[in-house]
Structure formats: C-alpha cells, structure tokens
Amino acid sequence: MKLRLAGRLAGTMLLATATAALTAAPVGAAPEQASPPDRTSAVDQQARAGTLLEAMQRDLGLTLAQSRQRLRQESIAEQVQRTVRGSLGAAYGGSYYDSTAGELVVGVTDRAKLDEARSAGARAELVEHSSAELDGIAGRLAGLLPEAPPSVTGYYVDPADNSVVLTTDRGDTGAAENFLRTSGVEANAVQVETERSPRLYNDIVGGNPYYVNDRARCSVGFAVQGGFISAGHCAKEGDSTSSPRGTAVGSSFPENDYSYIASTERGRPAVNDYGGGTVSVAGSTEAPVGSSVCRSGSTTGWHCGTIVSKNQAVRYDQGTVHGLTRTDVCAEPGDSGGAFVSGDQAQGVTSGGWGNCTDGGTTFFQPVNEALDNYGVQLLTE
C-alpha cells in the first residue's frame, strides 16, 4: 500500500439545486438553500464560454492550433483503445491518453504482447497488474465500502499508475490504512489519497435546464429516442419535469446516478455550448483517461478539463455511487445531469464533486453508455 497526498477544494456535493424536502437536495458542510427556480437560468450571470475550441483554450491553456491537434489525437486514441482492449485480452493493463506526447499509453502484463500493442498505434508499457485484476480489487472494495470508516470517501482505478486509489478525508489516513489492512485486498496494488468529502451537483438539448416537480433545477444530459438521459439523483421514478415536459420512467440512485425522462418534445443530437451555439453529438465512443472533456450545465455553462480516472466509487451522504468517471472540470449546483462530451462523442452526465468554477474543483460523471444499455434507448446522433 502506498500513500498519496493530493490537495483538494472543499465541499464535495451533489450538483442539483433543490428545496430541502427533495431527494436531490445538495449536501455537505454548508448545504445551499435554493431560491425559486430562475427560468432565465443562472448562466446569464456567468461569462459565456463560447465554442468547444474556445473553452479548451480557456480551461486547458491551449492555443487554437493545439486544441485542434489535441482533438485529432484523442479521436485516434479512442479507436486505438478500443482495438487493444479487445486484442490483448487478459494481458490488457489499462490505458490513458498522454497529452504531452499526444498518444495512447497502454499497459501490458505479458512482455510477448508488447509489440502487438505497438502495432496497433499505442505506446506500450510493461505493468504488473491487469485491468481485470484492478477492477477485481475495486469490486472487492465496493463490497466492503459500507463497513469502511466514514472518512473513506471512495476509490477509483488509476491506469496511469496501474493501481487502485482509496480516497479519504484529509488528515485521516490512518483509518483508511487500517481498513485496507483488514480488507484482504492486494496491498501493493492500492494507494491512499487524501481529498475532501464529495457532494452531488444537482427543444431537448444537452446542458439546458429542466425542472423537477417545479421545485428543483437540473441539466439535460443527452437526447435519446423518446426523451433524455440525466442524473438519477435529480428525479426519482414518477417525478414530473417541465421545460422540457416529461416523466421520469426510470431512475437509479445511489449505486448508479442516471435517469431516463420520457418526453414527447423534440430532441436534438446537440449540447449547448453557452456561446450562442451547440456542439454536435455523433456517438458515444468512450474516451481514454487523459483525454480532454467538456461539460455543459445550466448553472455555469460550458467548461473543459481532463478525464483523470475511471471506475470511481463516491460516498455521498445519500449513498455510494459506483463506476463514475473522475475529471478536473469544475461544476456547481444545478449543473447535475448535464452533458460531458469529448470532441463529438457523448461521455456521461454530471453527478457531483467539490469546488466551484471560480476556484476550480473536481467533478464526477456517470458514463452514458451504461444508462443507454440499461434503458434500451438509442442516443440521438447527427
């Protein structure tokens, strides 16, 4: 077991705006009380981000040419990842996008298969643990998490480090280390990282606002045939929504954080870029760790960052959610459910995190493909 310290911003939360009576009410050290829904959206109080390329320049510190080049490189990395994940089989040790080198890095546990990964276009590195092994450790931690000390906030798989990271409140690593010692998991594959406790962020276009029972505001994720996908903590099954009008016919939270809102209003394969336009949605190919990703939400608009890790478990006050993706994109209450995209590929819907869009923070998203598969609905694509 290794110890890793990481400075974090305060107040991890669910990112929905709601009255205290609602399931989606924000929580944390200082819960925010929601005022009546502002139908003009709080985004009007924010500086508008503009297009995808403009947001990447602002949030990732890139030039226009660098932003275009990165999108091209990430698109190639997505395809390479899909190829090597299938071809390497049990020798696949995870992968991530190296933004400095502009290429996909693939961990390989079998030296004899390094050239196979290289021939697919990846930079291959010999690693100790397979992706299946790390996922297995994460699965065992998932079963033990209900008995973990309150200071343990979750876990995730880190492909760049070829390890599982157990997250805990700052200043309380001892309880997490004791928990690991008694867990029976392989100690040399697990690190302990300190951070702050998380909270949830609470025409159909991704990132636009919608209202649950006329009391809580969340953000549309992605238009699908017959409605849209959003966060599960925003609406429970049977809740009604307005602007767009619909009914939550499916909702999973905690454990997962997704919902399916059935609506007869017209859906569009697009995400609001809060700069007067939209970003097209062409599919839902999963982007590697290290890829750029942008988020649209009805509170803070359009912001970009990087995918940090996947298979993250997060212990919110309302319960533990498994299988989230961790990013360094900022978000605030009301952004919940909003769309995460990498290029023109749908990635997921905003769950929760900590920090804000003034000082920065961490945000988790629920991968969209899991929700699409669960409800058997088809993503609207251009």
Secondary structure by P-SEA (a helix, b strand, c coil): cbbbbbbbbccccccccccccccccccccbbbbbcccccccccccccccccaaaaaaaaccccaaaaaaaaaaaaaaaaaaaaaaaaacccccbbbbcccccbbbbbbccccaaaaaaaaccbbbbbcccaaaaaaaaaaaaaaccccccccccccccccccbbbbbbccccaaaaaaaaaacccccccbbbbbbcbbbbcccccccbbbbccccbbbbbcccccccccccccccccccccccccccccccccccbbbbbbbbcccccccccccccbbbbbcccccccccbbbbbbcccccbbbbbbcccbbbbbcccccccbbbbcccccccccccbbbbccccccccccccccccccbbbbbbccaaaaaaaaccccccc
